[in-house]
Amino acid sequence: QVQLVESGGGLVQPGGSLRLSCAASGITFSFAAMGWFRQAPGKQRELVARITNGGITTYSDSVKGRFTISRDGAKNTVYLSMDSLKPEDTAVYYCNGQRRSLVRTVDFWGQGTQVTVSS
């Protein structure tokens, strides 16, 4: 059974930093892409950052220049370094692993970790 387990969330003051980690277990394949999504209260889940197994990264405009995604492909682990955090970054952050084939794409999700940016 595939499991994605996030860690590293918490409470931080505006301008501070956090690093999220997500480790996958129970898989016998490599994800084509891994990423982070977030969902704030009353809002839809949105993509924060994604990295392919070829190292291509994508960021939402709201986090460009502040967040950095990285990946250890051999371990199917993905990280999100978050700097210059703002109150609007407050949300539950979800790890995502995407398995792709010629006929379909399957998404796997972690349980989420809370990030709260507040003074």
TORVEXGU-570427 format. One record per residue: residue in one letter; y, z, x of N, C-alpha, C, O in turn. Coordinates in pm, 1 decimal. Layout:
<rec residu="A" n_py="Y" n_pz="Z" n_px="X" ca_py="Y" ca_pz="Z" ca_px="X" c_py="Y" c_pz="Z" c_px="X" o_py="Y" o_pz="Z" o_px="X"/>
...
! end
This chain:
<rec residu="Q" n_py="-119.5" n_pz="0.0" n_px="84.5" ca_py="0.0" ca_pz="0.0" ca_px="0.0" c_py="124.2" c_pz="0.0" c_px="87.8" o_py="138.2" o_pz="81.7" o_px="178.8"/>
<rec residu="V" n_py="213.2" n_pz="-92.7" n_px="58.6" ca_py="334.2" ca_pz="-104.4" ca_px="137.6" c_py="431.7" c_pz="6.9" c_px="100.4" o_py="457.0" o_pz="32.5" o_px="-17.3"/>
<rec residu="Q" n_py="485.2" n_pz="71.8" n_px="201.6" ca_py="586.2" ca_pz="174.2" ca_px="179.6" c_py="701.9" c_pz="153.4" c_px="275.6" o_py="682.9" o_pz="125.9" o_px="394.1"/>
<rec residu="L" n_py="822.2" n_pz="167.1" n_px="221.8" ca_py="943.9" ca_pz="166.3" ca_px="302.5" c_py="1007.8" c_pz="303.6" c_px="287.9" o_py="1035.9" o_pz="348.1" o_px="176.6"/>
<rec residu="V" n_py="1030.6" n_pz="370.0" n_px="399.3" ca_py="1083.2" ca_pz="506.1" ca_px="395.2" c_py="1214.9" c_pz="510.5" c_px="470.9" o_py="1220.7" o_pz="484.5" o_px="591.1"/>
<rec residu="E" n_py="1322.5" n_pz="544.7" n_px="396.4" ca_py="1455.5" ca_pz="554.7" ca_px="456.6" c_py="1481.9" c_pz="697.0" c_px="504.2" o_py="1424.0" o_pz="793.5" o_px="454.3"/>
<rec residu="S" n_py="1570.1" n_pz="706.8" n_px="601.2" ca_py="1618.0" ca_pz="836.6" ca_px="647.9" c_py="1757.5" c_pz="818.2" c_px="706.5" o_py="1798.9" o_pz="706.8" o_px="738.6"/>
<rec residu="G" n_py="1829.4" n_pz="930.2" n_px="719.9" ca_py="1958.7" ca_pz="926.3" ca_px="786.8" c_py="2078.8" c_pz="938.2" c_px="696.4" o_py="2191.5" o_pz="942.3" o_px="745.9"/>
<rec residu="G" n_py="2059.9" n_pz="943.8" n_px="566.1" ca_py="2173.9" ca_pz="958.9" ca_px="477.2" c_py="2230.2" c_pz="1098.9" c_px="483.5" o_py="2174.4" o_pz="1186.9" o_px="549.1"/>
<rec residu="G" n_py="2341.5" n_pz="1119.0" n_px="414.6" ca_py="2402.4" ca_pz="1251.3" ca_px="411.9" c_py="2548.2" c_pz="1245.9" c_px="376.0" o_py="2598.4" o_pz="1145.0" o_px="326.5"/>
<rec residu="L" n_py="2616.2" n_pz="1357.1" n_px="401.8" ca_py="2759.4" ca_pz="1371.4" ca_px="372.3" c_py="2838.5" c_pz="1354.6" c_px="501.6" o_py="2806.4" o_pz="1415.3" o_px="603.8"/>
<rec residu="V" n_py="2941.0" n_pz="1272.2" n_px="495.8" ca_py="3023.9" ca_pz="1248.6" ca_px="613.4" c_py="3169.2" c_pz="1234.5" c_px="569.2" o_py="3197.1" o_pz="1189.6" o_px="458.0"/>
<rec residu="Q" n_py="3260.4" n_pz="1272.7" n_px="656.0" ca_py="3402.4" ca_pz="1260.4" ca_px="624.6" c_py="3449.1" c_pz="1116.1" c_px="643.0" o_py="3389.9" o_pz="1040.7" o_px="720.3"/>
<rec residu="P" n_py="3553.9" n_pz="1078.2" n_px="572.7" ca_py="3610.8" ca_pz="943.8" ca_px="593.5" c_py="3642.2" c_pz="920.0" c_px="740.8" o_py="3696.2" o_pz="1006.8" o_px="809.4"/>
<rec residu="G" n_py="3607.1" n_pz="800.4" n_px="787.8" ca_py="3624.9" ca_pz="767.6" ca_px="927.9" c_py="3505.8" c_pz="801.1" c_px="1014.5" o_py="3500.6" o_pz="763.2" o_px="1131.5"/>
<rec residu="G" n_py="3410.1" n_pz="871.9" n_px="957.8" ca_py="3292.8" ca_pz="912.4" ca_px="1032.6" c_py="3186.5" c_pz="804.3" c_px="1040.3" o_py="3206.0" o_pz="691.2" o_px="995.8"/>
<rec residu="S" n_py="3072.8" n_pz="843.1" n_px="1098.4" ca_py="2963.2" ca_pz="747.7" ca_px="1121.5" c_py="2830.7" c_pz="806.8" c_px="1075.9" o_py="2810.1" o_pz="928.1" o_px="1075.6"/>
<rec residu="L" n_py="2742.2" n_pz="716.3" n_px="1037.5" ca_py="2604.5" ca_pz="752.6" ca_px="1005.1" c_py="2514.1" c_pz="639.2" c_px="1050.2" o_py="2557.4" o_pz="524.6" o_px="1063.0"/>
<rec residu="R" n_py="2388.6" n_pz="672.5" n_px="1074.0" ca_py="2289.7" ca_pz="568.8" ca_px="1106.3" c_py="2169.5" c_pz="587.5" c_px="1015.5" o_py="2105.6" o_pz="692.7" o_px="1014.4"/>
<rec residu="L" n_py="2140.6" n_pz="483.3" n_px="939.7" ca_py="2024.5" ca_pz="483.8" ca_px="852.0" c_py="1907.4" c_pz="414.7" c_px="921.5" o_py="1924.9" o_pz="319.7" o_px="997.9"/>
<rec residu="S" n_py="1788.1" n_pz="465.4" n_px="892.8" ca_py="1666.0" ca_pz="403.9" ca_px="945.0" c_py="1570.5" c_pz="377.8" c_px="829.8" o_py="1570.8" o_pz="449.3" o_px="729.6"/>
<rec residu="C" n_py="1489.7" n_pz="275.4" n_px="845.3" ca_py="1388.3" ca_pz="243.3" ca_px="744.8" c_py="1263.4" c_pz="196.6" c_px="816.9" o_py="1266.4" o_pz="99.4" o_px="892.4"/>
<rec residu="A" n_py="1154.5" n_pz="266.4" n_px="793.2" ca_py="1027.9" ca_pz="232.6" ca_px="856.5" c_py="928.3" c_pz="187.7" c_px="751.2" o_py="913.3" o_pz="250.4" o_px="646.4"/>
<rec residu="A" n_py="861.5" n_pz="79.3" n_px="781.0" ca_py="760.1" ca_pz="26.3" ca_px="690.1" c_py="621.2" c_pz="68.7" c_px="735.0" o_py="592.7" o_pz="77.1" o_px="854.5"/>
<rec residu="S" n_py="536.3" n_pz="95.1" n_px="638.2" ca_py="397.7" ca_pz="128.2" ca_px="668.5" c_py="305.8" c_pz="59.6" c_px="568.2" o_py="349.8" o_pz="14.3" o_px="462.5"/>
<rec residu="G" n_py="179.2" n_pz="52.8" n_px="602.6" ca_py="81.9" ca_pz="-5.4" ca_px="511.3" c_py="86.9" c_pz="-156.2" c_px="502.0" o_py="38.6" o_pz="-214.3" o_px="404.8"/>
<rec residu="I" n_py="146.3" n_pz="-222.1" n_px="604.7" ca_py="153.9" ca_pz="-367.8" ca_px="598.5" c_py="77.2" c_pz="-430.9" c_px="713.4" o_py="60.8" o_pz="-371.6" o_px="820.0"/>
<rec residu="T" n_py="30.9" n_pz="-551.7" n_px="689.1" ca_py="-41.7" ca_pz="-626.4" ca_px="790.7" c_py="29.6" c_pz="-758.0" c_px="820.6" o_py="-28.9" o_pz="-850.8" o_px="876.6"/>
<rec residu="F" n_py="155.4" n_pz="-764.1" n_px="782.4" ca_py="233.6" ca_pz="-884.3" ca_px="804.6" c_py="371.3" c_pz="-843.5" c_px="852.5" o_py="404.1" o_pz="-724.9" o_px="853.3"/>
<rec residu="S" n_py="451.7" n_pz="-939.7" n_px="892.2" ca_py="588.4" ca_pz="-911.7" ca_px="932.6" c_py="683.1" c_pz="-962.0" c_px="824.3" o_py="669.8" o_pz="-1074.8" o_px="776.9"/>
<rec residu="F" n_py="776.9" n_pz="-879.4" n_px="786.0" ca_py="874.9" ca_pz="-922.1" ca_px="686.9" c_py="958.8" c_pz="-1039.0" c_px="739.3" o_py="1001.5" o_pz="-1039.8" o_px="854.7"/>
<rec residu="A" n_py="981.1" n_pz="-1136.4" n_px="652.9" ca_py="1068.1" ca_pz="-1247.7" ca_px="690.2" c_py="1211.4" c_pz="-1200.8" c_px="707.2" o_py="1285.9" o_pz="-1254.6" o_px="789.2"/>
<rec residu="A" n_py="1249.3" n_pz="-1101.5" n_px="630.4" ca_py="1383.5" ca_pz="-1045.1" ca_px="640.0" c_py="1378.3" c_pz="-900.0" c_px="594.9" o_py="1298.1" o_pz="-862.8" o_px="509.2"/>
<rec residu="M" n_py="1463.9" n_pz="-819.8" n_px="653.3" ca_py="1481.5" ca_pz="-681.0" ca_px="609.6" c_py="1630.4" c_pz="-656.6" c_px="591.4" o_py="1714.3" o_pz="-717.9" o_px="657.4"/>
<rec residu="G" n_py="1660.0" n_pz="-566.8" n_px="501.5" ca_py="1801.6" ca_pz="-544.2" ca_px="477.2" c_py="1828.6" c_pz="-413.3" c_px="407.1" o_py="1738.8" o_pz="-333.9" o_px="379.1"/>
<rec residu="W" n_py="1956.7" n_pz="-394.1" n_px="379.7" ca_py="2005.0" ca_pz="-275.3" ca_px="310.1" c_py="2088.9" c_pz="-318.6" c_px="190.2" o_py="2175.1" o_pz="-405.9" o_px="200.0"/>
<rec residu="F" n_py="2061.3" n_pz="-255.9" n_px="79.4" ca_py="2140.8" ca_pz="-271.2" ca_px="-41.3" c_py="2197.0" c_pz="-133.8" c_px="-76.4" o_py="2150.3" o_pz="-32.0" o_px="-25.3"/>
<rec residu="R" n_py="2296.5" n_pz="-131.3" n_px="-162.9" ca_py="2348.6" ca_pz="-3.5" ca_px="-209.4" c_py="2387.0" c_pz="-13.5" c_px="-355.3" o_py="2417.4" o_pz="-120.8" o_px="-407.4"/>
<rec residu="Q" n_py="2384.6" n_pz="102.0" n_px="-419.4" ca_py="2422.8" ca_pz="108.0" ca_px="-560.3" c_py="2504.7" c_pz="234.0" c_px="-584.0" o_py="2456.4" o_pz="345.7" o_px="-565.7"/>
<rec residu="A" n_py="2627.7" n_pz="214.4" n_px="-624.5" ca_py="2716.1" ca_pz="324.7" ca_px="-659.0" c_py="2703.7" c_pz="351.8" c_px="-808.9" o_py="2662.4" o_pz="263.7" o_px="-884.4"/>
<rec residu="P" n_py="2739.2" n_pz="472.8" n_px="-852.4" ca_py="2729.1" ca_pz="506.5" ca_px="-995.3" c_py="2805.8" c_pz="407.4" c_px="-1081.8" o_py="2922.8" o_pz="378.6" o_px="-1056.4"/>
<rec residu="G" n_py="2739.0" n_pz="355.8" n_px="-1183.9" ca_py="2803.2" ca_pz="263.5" ca_px="-1275.5" c_py="2818.4" c_pz="122.1" c_px="-1225.8" o_py="2879.2" o_pz="38.5" o_px="-1292.6"/>
<rec residu="K" n_py="2763.0" n_pz="94.0" n_px="-1107.6" ca_py="2775.1" ca_pz="-40.1" ca_px="-1050.3" c_py="2637.8" c_pz="-100.0" c_px="-1025.4" o_py="2536.8" o_pz="-29.8" o_px="-1021.6"/>
<rec residu="Q" n_py="2636.8" n_pz="-231.5" n_px="-1008.4" ca_py="2512.2" ca_pz="-300.2" ca_px="-978.5" c_py="2475.1" c_pz="-284.2" c_px="-831.2" o_py="2560.4" o_pz="-260.3" o_px="-745.7"/>
<rec residu="R" n_py="2347.5" n_pz="-297.7" n_px="-804.8" ca_py="2301.7" ca_pz="-293.4" ca_px="-666.1" c_py="2354.5" c_pz="-416.7" c_px="-594.1" o_py="2349.8" o_pz="-527.6" o_px="-647.3"/>
<rec residu="E" n_py="2405.0" n_pz="-396.4" n_px="-472.3" ca_py="2462.7" ca_pz="-507.0" ca_px="-396.6" c_py="2407.7" c_pz="-510.8" c_px="-255.1" o_py="2369.9" o_pz="-408.5" o_px="-198.0"/>
<rec residu="L" n_py="2404.1" n_pz="-630.6" n_px="-200.5" ca_py="2361.3" ca_pz="-647.9" ca_px="-62.5" c_py="2467.7" c_pz="-593.0" c_px="31.9" o_py="2586.6" o_pz="-621.3" o_px="16.9"/>
<rec residu="V" n_py="2423.6" n_pz="-514.5" n_px="128.9" ca_py="2513.0" ca_pz="-464.3" ca_px="232.8" c_py="2496.2" c_pz="-547.2" c_px="359.6" o_py="2593.2" o_pz="-598.3" o_px="415.4"/>
<rec residu="A" n_py="2372.3" n_pz="-559.4" n_px="403.6" ca_py="2344.4" ca_pz="-635.3" ca_px="525.4" c_py="2197.7" c_pz="-675.6" c_px="526.0" o_py="2112.5" o_pz="-609.1" o_px="467.1"/>
<rec residu="R" n_py="2170.8" n_pz="-786.6" n_px="594.2" ca_py="2034.0" ca_pz="-836.1" ca_px="603.1" c_py="2013.6" c_pz="-898.1" c_px="740.3" o_py="2106.7" o_pz="-953.2" o_px="799.2"/>
<rec residu="I" n_py="1890.9" n_pz="-888.8" n_px="790.8" ca_py="1857.0" ca_pz="-950.6" ca_px="918.4" c_py="1720.9" c_pz="-1018.0" c_px="905.3" o_py="1625.6" o_pz="-959.1" o_px="854.3"/>
<rec residu="T" n_py="1713.4" n_pz="-1141.8" n_px="952.0" ca_py="1586.5" ca_pz="-1214.6" ca_px="945.2" c_py="1501.7" c_pz="-1182.4" c_px="1067.5" o_py="1549.2" o_pz="-1119.3" o_px="1162.0"/>
<rec residu="N" n_py="1377.6" n_pz="-1225.3" n_px="1065.5" ca_py="1292.4" ca_pz="-1199.9" ca_px="1181.2" c_py="1332.7" c_pz="-1287.1" c_px="1298.9" o_py="1281.2" o_pz="-1270.5" o_px="1409.5"/>
<rec residu="G" n_py="1424.4" n_pz="-1379.8" n_px="1275.5" ca_py="1480.7" ca_pz="-1456.5" ca_px="1385.4" c_py="1611.2" c_pz="-1398.9" c_px="1435.9" o_py="1673.9" o_pz="-1454.8" o_px="1525.9"/>
<rec residu="G" n_py="1652.3" n_pz="-1286.8" n_px="1378.1" ca_py="1772.0" ca_pz="-1219.2" ca_px="1425.4" c_py="1902.5" c_pz="-1263.5" c_px="1360.0" o_py="2010.3" o_pz="-1221.8" o_px="1402.4"/>
<rec residu="I" n_py="1893.8" n_pz="-1346.5" n_px="1258.4" ca_py="2015.6" ca_pz="-1390.1" ca_px="1188.8" c_py="2061.2" c_pz="-1279.8" c_px="1093.7" o_py="1983.0" o_pz="-1229.2" o_px="1013.3"/>
<rec residu="T" n_py="2188.2" n_pz="-1243.6" n_px="1104.1" ca_py="2241.3" ca_pz="-1134.1" ca_px="1023.4" c_py="2340.4" c_pz="-1184.1" c_px="919.3" o_py="2410.0" o_pz="-1283.8" o_px="938.7"/>
<rec residu="T" n_py="2344.2" n_pz="-1111.4" n_px="808.4" ca_py="2438.0" ca_pz="-1137.7" ca_px="699.8" c_py="2497.9" c_pz="-1004.2" c_px="657.7" o_py="2426.9" o_pz="-904.5" o_px="644.1"/>
<rec residu="Y" n_py="2629.3" n_pz="-1003.6" n_px="637.4" ca_py="2698.1" ca_pz="-881.8" ca_px="593.7" c_py="2783.4" c_pz="-911.2" c_px="471.7" o_py="2834.3" o_pz="-1022.1" o_px="455.3"/>
<rec residu="S" n_py="2798.5" n_pz="-811.4" n_px="386.9" ca_py="2895.2" ca_pz="-825.4" ca_px="279.8" c_py="3034.4" c_pz="-815.8" c_px="340.4" o_py="3052.8" o_pz="-752.9" o_px="444.7"/>
<rec residu="D" n_py="3130.9" n_pz="-876.9" n_px="276.8" ca_py="3267.1" ca_pz="-875.7" ca_px="330.4" c_py="3321.5" c_pz="-734.2" c_px="343.0" o_py="3401.5" o_pz="-706.0" o_px="432.2"/>
<rec residu="S" n_py="3278.7" n_pz="-645.3" n_px="254.5" ca_py="3334.1" ca_pz="-510.2" ca_px="252.7" c_py="3291.5" c_pz="-425.6" c_px="372.8" o_py="3353.6" o_pz="-323.2" o_px="401.1"/>
<rec residu="V" n_py="3186.4" n_pz="-467.3" n_px="443.6" ca_py="3138.7" ca_pz="-386.1" ca_px="556.1" c_py="3148.1" c_pz="-458.3" c_px="690.0" o_py="3118.9" o_pz="-399.0" o_px="793.9"/>
<rec residu="K" n_py="3187.7" n_pz="-583.3" n_px="689.5" ca_py="3197.3" ca_pz="-658.8" ca_px="815.2" c_py="3289.7" c_pz="-588.5" c_px="913.2" o_py="3399.7" o_pz="-545.6" o_px="878.2"/>
<rec residu="G" n_py="3242.6" n_pz="-578.0" n_px="1036.2" ca_py="3321.9" ca_pz="-514.5" ca_px="1140.5" c_py="3305.4" c_pz="-363.6" c_px="1146.4" o_py="3351.4" o_pz="-300.0" o_px="1241.1"/>
<rec residu="R" n_py="3240.1" n_pz="-305.5" n_px="1045.9" ca_py="3219.3" ca_pz="-160.8" ca_px="1042.9" c_py="3071.2" c_pz="-123.8" c_px="1049.5" o_py="3034.8" o_pz="-21.8" o_px="1107.9"/>
<rec residu="F" n_py="2987.3" n_pz="-206.1" n_px="990.4" ca_py="2844.0" ca_pz="-178.6" ca_px="987.5" c_py="2770.3" c_pz="-277.6" c_px="1077.6" o_py="2812.1" o_pz="-392.2" o_px="1094.2"/>
<rec residu="T" n_py="2660.2" n_pz="-230.7" n_px="1135.0" ca_py="2577.2" ca_pz="-316.2" ca_px="1218.8" c_py="2430.9" c_pz="-296.2" c_px="1181.0" o_py="2380.9" o_pz="-183.7" o_px="1178.1"/>
<rec residu="I" n_py="2364.1" n_pz="-405.3" n_px="1152.6" ca_py="2222.1" ca_pz="-399.3" ca_px="1120.6" c_py="2142.3" c_pz="-444.7" c_px="1242.2" o_py="2181.1" o_pz="-537.9" o_px="1312.8"/>
<rec residu="S" n_py="2030.4" n_pz="-377.1" n_px="1265.1" ca_py="1942.6" ca_pz="-415.0" ca_px="1374.7" c_py="1797.9" c_pz="-392.7" c_px="1330.6" o_py="1770.6" o_pz="-326.9" o_px="1230.2"/>
<rec residu="R" n_py="1707.3" n_pz="-449.0" n_px="1408.1" ca_py="1568.7" ca_pz="-445.2" ca_px="1363.4" c_py="1474.8" c_pz="-440.9" c_px="1482.6" o_py="1497.1" o_pz="-505.4" o_px="1585.1"/>
<rec residu="D" n_py="1370.4" n_pz="-363.8" n_px="1466.1" ca_py="1259.9" ca_pz="-364.4" ca_px="1560.7" c_py="1146.1" c_pz="-436.5" c_px="1490.5" o_py="1071.6" o_pz="-376.6" o_px="1412.9"/>
<rec residu="G" n_py="1133.3" n_pz="-565.8" n_px="1518.4" ca_py="1036.7" ca_pz="-646.7" ca_px="1445.6" c_py="893.8" c_pz="-603.1" c_px="1464.3" o_py="813.2" o_pz="-608.8" o_px="1371.4"/>
<rec residu="A" n_py="862.3" n_pz="-559.2" n_px="1585.2" ca_py="725.1" ca_pz="-519.3" ca_px="1614.1" c_py="684.5" c_pz="-399.8" c_px="1529.0" o_py="567.2" o_pz="-382.9" o_px="1495.9"/>
<rec residu="K" n_py="782.3" n_pz="-317.2" n_px="1494.2" ca_py="754.4" ca_pz="-196.2" ca_px="1417.9" c_py="795.4" c_pz="-209.8" c_px="1272.0" o_py="781.8" o_pz="-115.4" o_px="1194.1"/>
<rec residu="N" n_py="845.6" n_pz="-327.1" n_px="1235.1" ca_py="896.3" ca_pz="-344.2" ca_px="1098.3" c_py="989.3" c_pz="-229.3" c_px="1060.2" o_py="975.5" o_pz="-167.6" o_px="954.5"/>
<rec residu="T" n_py="1081.6" n_pz="-203.3" n_px="1147.1" ca_py="1180.7" ca_pz="-98.0" ca_px="1125.7" c_py="1318.8" c_pz="-160.7" c_px="1129.8" o_py="1347.1" o_pz="-247.0" o_px="1212.8"/>
<rec residu="V" n_py="1403.8" n_pz="-116.2" n_px="1039.4" ca_py="1540.1" ca_pz="-168.8" ca_px="1035.1" c_py="1638.1" c_pz="-52.7" c_px="1034.7" o_py="1611.8" o_pz="52.8" o_px="977.1"/>
<rec residu="Y" n_py="1752.6" n_pz="-74.2" n_px="1100.5" ca_py="1854.2" ca_pz="28.4" ca_px="1113.0" c_py="1987.5" c_pz="-23.5" c_px="1059.8" o_py="2014.2" o_pz="-143.7" o_px="1060.1"/>
<rec residu="L" n_py="2069.6" n_pz="69.5" n_px="1014.4" ca_py="2205.1" ca_pz="35.2" ca_px="973.5" c_py="2299.4" c_pz="137.7" c_px="1034.2" o_py="2300.0" o_pz="254.0" o_px="994.1"/>
<rec residu="S" n_py="2378.6" n_pz="94.4" n_px="1130.4" ca_py="2480.6" ca_pz="180.0" ca_px="1189.7" c_py="2610.3" c_pz="160.4" c_px="1113.6" o_py="2660.8" o_pz="48.8" o_px="1102.0"/>
<rec residu="M" n_py="2663.0" n_pz="269.3" n_px="1062.5" ca_py="2781.7" ca_pz="262.5" ca_px="978.2" c_py="2894.7" c_pz="341.1" c_px="1044.2" o_py="2883.7" o_pz="462.0" o_px="1064.2"/>
<rec residu="D" n_py="3001.8" n_pz="272.5" n_px="1077.1" ca_py="3119.3" ca_pz="334.2" ca_px="1137.8" c_py="3238.8" c_pz="320.0" c_px="1044.4" o_py="3237.5" o_pz="240.4" o_px="950.5"/>
<rec residu="S" n_py="3341.3" n_pz="398.3" n_px="1072.0" ca_py="3466.1" ca_pz="393.2" ca_px="993.7" c_py="3436.4" c_pz="399.7" c_px="844.9" o_py="3488.2" o_pz="320.2" o_px="766.5"/>
<rec residu="L" n_py="3354.2" n_pz="493.4" n_px="807.4" ca_py="3311.4" ca_pz="503.0" ca_px="668.8" c_py="3428.6" c_pz="537.6" c_px="577.2" o_py="3519.7" o_pz="611.8" o_px="613.8"/>
<rec residu="K" n_py="3422.4" n_pz="480.8" n_px="456.5" ca_py="3526.0" ca_pz="500.7" ca_px="356.5" c_py="3463.8" c_pz="563.4" c_px="231.9" o_py="3343.2" o_pz="551.8" o_px="210.2"/>
<rec residu="P" n_py="3544.4" n_pz="628.8" n_px="151.3" ca_py="3489.7" ca_pz="686.9" ca_px="27.1" c_py="3419.2" c_pz="582.0" c_px="-60.2" o_py="3321.9" o_pz="613.3" o_px="-128.7"/>
<rec residu="E" n_py="3468.1" n_pz="459.6" n_px="-57.4" ca_py="3405.1" ca_pz="355.8" ca_px="-139.2" c_py="3269.1" c_pz="311.5" c_px="-86.6" o_py="3201.2" o_pz="232.0" o_px="-151.6"/>
<rec residu="D" n_py="3228.4" n_pz="361.4" n_px="29.5" ca_py="3093.1" ca_pz="335.8" ca_px="79.7" c_py="2990.8" c_pz="431.1" c_px="18.7" o_py="2870.5" o_pz="416.0" o_px="39.7"/>
<rec residu="T" n_py="3039.3" n_pz="528.5" n_px="-56.6" ca_py="2950.1" ca_pz="624.2" ca_px="-120.7" c_py="2856.9" c_pz="553.9" c_px="-218.6" o_py="2901.7" o_pz="482.9" o_px="-308.7"/>
<rec residu="A" n_py="2727.2" n_pz="574.3" n_px="-199.9" ca_py="2627.7" ca_pz="507.7" ca_px="-282.8" c_py="2489.2" c_pz="553.3" c_px="-239.3" o_py="2473.0" o_pz="621.0" o_px="-137.8"/>
<rec residu="V" n_py="2389.8" n_pz="514.7" n_px="-318.4" ca_py="2251.2" ca_pz="526.0" ca_px="-274.0" c_py="2217.6" c_pz="396.5" c_px="-199.9" o_py="2236.1" o_pz="286.8" o_px="-252.6"/>
<rec residu="Y" n_py="2168.7" n_pz="411.0" n_px="-78.9" ca_py="2134.9" ca_pz="296.0" ca_px="4.3" c_py="1983.6" c_pz="273.5" c_px="1.2" o_py="1904.6" o_pz="365.2" o_px="23.4"/>
<rec residu="Y" n_py="1946.5" n_pz="149.6" n_px="-26.9" ca_py="1806.0" ca_pz="112.8" ca_px="-39.0" c_py="1765.9" c_pz="14.7" c_px="70.3" o_py="1836.3" o_pz="-82.3" o_px="98.4"/>
<rec residu="C" n_py="1653.2" n_pz="42.0" n_px="129.9" ca_py="1595.2" ca_pz="-50.4" ca_px="227.1" c_py="1516.2" c_pz="-158.5" c_px="152.8" o_py="1450.8" o_pz="-131.8" o_px="51.9"/>
<rec residu="N" n_py="1523.9" n_pz="-277.9" n_px="204.1" ca_py="1452.6" ca_pz="-391.1" ca_px="143.5" c_py="1375.8" c_pz="-468.5" c_px="249.5" o_py="1427.2" o_pz="-495.6" o_px="358.1"/>
<rec residu="G" n_py="1253.0" n_pz="-503.4" n_px="216.9" ca_py="1174.1" ca_pz="-591.7" ca_px="302.3" c_py="1130.5" c_pz="-710.8" c_px="218.9" o_py="1083.0" o_pz="-696.0" o_px="106.3"/>
<rec residu="Q" n_py="1147.6" n_pz="-828.2" n_px="275.6" ca_py="1119.1" ca_pz="-949.1" ca_px="199.6" c_py="1006.0" c_pz="-1028.6" c_px="266.0" o_py="1013.2" o_pz="-1065.1" o_px="383.4"/>
<rec residu="R" n_py="903.4" n_pz="-1053.3" n_px="187.9" ca_py="791.6" ca_pz="-1134.6" ca_px="235.2" c_py="799.8" c_pz="-1271.7" c_px="168.4" o_py="807.2" o_pz="-1281.5" o_px="45.9"/>
<rec residu="R" n_py="798.4" n_pz="-1374.1" n_px="247.1" ca_py="814.8" ca_pz="-1509.3" ca_px="193.9" c_py="692.8" c_pz="-1595.3" c_px="224.6" o_py="632.8" o_pz="-1586.6" o_px="331.8"/>
<rec residu="S" n_py="658.2" n_pz="-1678.9" n_px="126.6" ca_py="555.2" ca_pz="-1779.3" ca_px="148.1" c_py="609.8" c_pz="-1910.9" c_px="95.2" o_py="724.9" o_pz="-1918.4" o_px="52.2"/>
<rec residu="L" n_py="528.3" n_pz="-2012.6" n_px="98.4" ca_py="574.2" ca_pz="-2142.7" ca_px="50.9" c_py="600.1" c_pz="-2142.2" c_px="-99.3" o_py="679.3" o_pz="-2221.9" o_px="-149.6"/>
<rec residu="V" n_py="533.2" n_pz="-2052.3" n_px="-170.5" ca_py="541.2" ca_pz="-2057.6" ca_px="-316.5" c_py="619.9" c_pz="-1942.8" c_px="-378.3" o_py="661.0" o_pz="-1952.6" o_px="-493.9"/>
<rec residu="R" n_py="642.0" n_pz="-1833.8" n_px="-304.0" ca_py="714.7" ca_pz="-1724.1" ca_px="-366.2" c_py="769.7" c_pz="-1628.4" c_px="-261.5" o_py="730.3" o_pz="-1628.8" o_px="-144.9"/>
<rec residu="T" n_py="862.6" n_pz="-1546.6" n_px="-309.1" ca_py="921.5" ca_pz="-1440.6" ca_px="-227.9" c_py="896.8" c_pz="-1308.1" c_px="-298.2" o_py="918.6" o_pz="-1295.1" o_px="-418.6"/>
<rec residu="V" n_py="851.0" n_pz="-1209.9" n_px="-221.4" ca_py="822.9" ca_pz="-1078.5" ca_px="-277.5" c_py="911.5" c_pz="-976.5" c_px="-208.4" o_py="918.1" o_pz="-971.2" o_px="-85.6"/>
<rec residu="D" n_py="979.2" n_pz="-895.8" n_px="-288.3" ca_py="1066.2" ca_pz="-790.6" ca_px="-236.2" c_py="999.1" c_pz="-654.5" c_px="-245.6" o_py="938.2" o_pz="-620.2" o_px="-346.9"/>
<rec residu="F" n_py="1011.3" n_pz="-578.8" n_px="-139.3" ca_py="965.2" ca_pz="-440.4" ca_px="-134.8" c_py="1086.9" c_pz="-350.2" c_px="-115.1" o_py="1181.5" o_pz="-385.8" o_px="-44.9"/>
<rec residu="W" n_py="1082.7" n_pz="-232.0" n_px="-178.7" ca_py="1198.7" ca_pz="-142.7" ca_px="-177.8" c_py="1160.4" c_pz="-2.1" c_px="-135.9" o_py="1050.7" o_pz="45.6" o_px="-165.1"/>
<rec residu="G" n_py="1253.1" n_pz="63.5" n_px="-66.9" ca_py="1239.6" ca_pz="204.7" ca_px="-41.3" c_py="1290.0" c_pz="284.1" c_px="-159.7" o_py="1336.4" o_pz="228.5" o_px="-259.3"/>
<rec residu="Q" n_py="1279.9" n_pz="416.7" n_px="-146.6" ca_py="1318.5" ca_pz="504.1" ca_px="-258.3" c_py="1467.2" c_pz="532.7" c_px="-261.4" o_py="1518.5" o_pz="584.9" o_px="-360.4"/>
<rec residu="G" n_py="1537.0" n_pz="499.3" n_px="-154.1" ca_py="1681.2" ca_pz="519.0" ca_px="-148.9" c_py="1720.3" c_pz="646.7" c_px="-77.6" o_py="1648.0" o_pz="746.3" o_px="-80.7"/>
<rec residu="T" n_py="1836.0" n_pz="642.2" n_px="-13.1" ca_py="1892.0" ca_pz="760.3" ca_px="52.2" c_py="2041.1" c_pz="767.8" c_px="19.5" o_py="2112.0" o_pz="667.3" o_px="24.4"/>
<rec residu="Q" n_py="2086.8" n_pz="886.7" n_px="-13.3" ca_py="2226.0" ca_pz="904.6" ca_px="-57.2" c_py="2320.0" c_pz="910.7" c_px="62.4" o_py="2295.6" o_pz="983.4" o_px="158.7"/>
<rec residu="V" n_py="2426.7" n_pz="834.1" n_px="54.7" ca_py="2536.0" ca_pz="842.4" ca_px="150.6" c_py="2661.2" c_pz="880.6" c_px="73.4" o_py="2700.5" o_pz="811.5" o_px="-20.6"/>
<rec residu="T" n_py="2723.2" n_pz="989.8" n_px="112.9" ca_py="2844.9" ca_pz="1036.4" ca_px="47.6" c_py="2955.0" c_pz="1048.1" c_px="151.8" o_py="2939.9" o_pz="1117.9" o_px="252.1"/>
<rec residu="V" n_py="3064.7" n_pz="980.0" n_px="127.5" ca_py="3179.8" ca_pz="984.1" ca_px="217.9" c_py="3291.9" c_pz="1057.0" c_px="145.0" o_py="3349.4" o_pz="1006.2" o_px="48.7"/>
<rec residu="S" n_py="3321.2" n_pz="1176.0" n_px="192.9" ca_py="3419.3" ca_pz="1259.9" ca_px="123.9" c_py="3473.3" c_pz="1364.7" c_px="219.5" o_py="3403.6" o_pz="1411.5" o_px="309.6"/>
<rec residu="S" n_py="3600.2" n_pz="1400.5" n_px="197.6" ca_py="3659.3" ca_pz="1507.9" ca_px="276.4" c_py="3645.8" c_pz="1641.6" c_px="203.8" o_py="3690.1" o_pz="1744.4" o_px="255.0"/>
! end
